[in-house]
Amino acid sequence: MLINQPDYTAIQRFAFSEGFGGFGASSKVAKMGTRHAEITEDTIFINEPGKPLVKIFPKRREYSELQLPKTGEFAVSPEELAKRTDTTFRFLGTEKIAEYTCVKIEVAYKDEKLKEMKFLFWAAPALKNLVIQSETSLGQRVKFLTLLENVSLGVNERLFRIPAGYKKVTEPDYFERLEKGIRKPL
């Protein structure tokens, strides 16, 4: 159920809480195959395994590429967790999230050092088992929550392309220009 998440476009709302404070935000997100895109007010992020992270700045008509460090010690996405042999899965019944009846699944690592890390996923069978809500707990106080709204199983491939005519920049160049007071109009 978790291993084959469908392609989708949605509004993602997230909240992070440390027990004494937190923050949240929302953005448009899309998944097509192994590619993910996130569209915020100022930046579009395109992430594809094995390739640099692409950051597109539409207001400036620029983009940059950032080589992400390879990780693999532990997983957090439903697909990654479902592929591992060092996790356990527990069916916790069904719950209604928005208009969808969802299957609630708890995932935990078997490793004693990671026992405080727990994952809850709500998969909607009506949306090809798409996880529309998740909660990651790092102990009693630290929680990361996500909720997908306005979900569509259709995805526009253009979301994963750098628009024609955009100039490639490096992040240090951009920050260096800001420090010198050289700014392009936003």
Secondary structure, DSSP 8 states (H G I E B T S, - for coil): --SS---EEEEEEEEEE-SS-EEEEEEEEEEETTEEEEE-SS-EEEE-TTS-EEEEETTTTEEEEE------S---SHHHHHH-SSEEEEEEEEEEETTEEEEEEEEEESSGGGTTEEEEEEEEGGGTTEEEEEEEEETTTEEEEEEEEEEES---GGGGS--TT-EE--HHHHHHHHHTT-----
